[in-house]
């Protein structure tokens, strides 16, 4: 992984959900989410996902911070929150 990193967050209502982005070798960013256990990752993402033992599951790749923040909000609202509500 590259040297740079940042945090993206979803802070709506009662939620404080964060992910971390790392610059990769291609100069883009890999965004990881590490606040869900392995069993729930499989339920949420199926069998096709990349996981880093330190940073969690790779939820998407992005070009910059603004795009990451937008993608993260969409991911939380359309994927994570509905999953947690039905858990």
WOBELSUL-V477655 format. One record per helix or strand of 3 or more residues. SS is the DSSP state (H for helix, E for strand). FROM is the first residue (numbers start at 0). LEN is the number of residues. Records with the same first field share a line. If there is no record, write none. Layout:
SS->FROM-LEN + FROM-LEN
This chain:
E->4-6 + 16-7 + 28-5 + 55-7
H->37-8 + 64-21
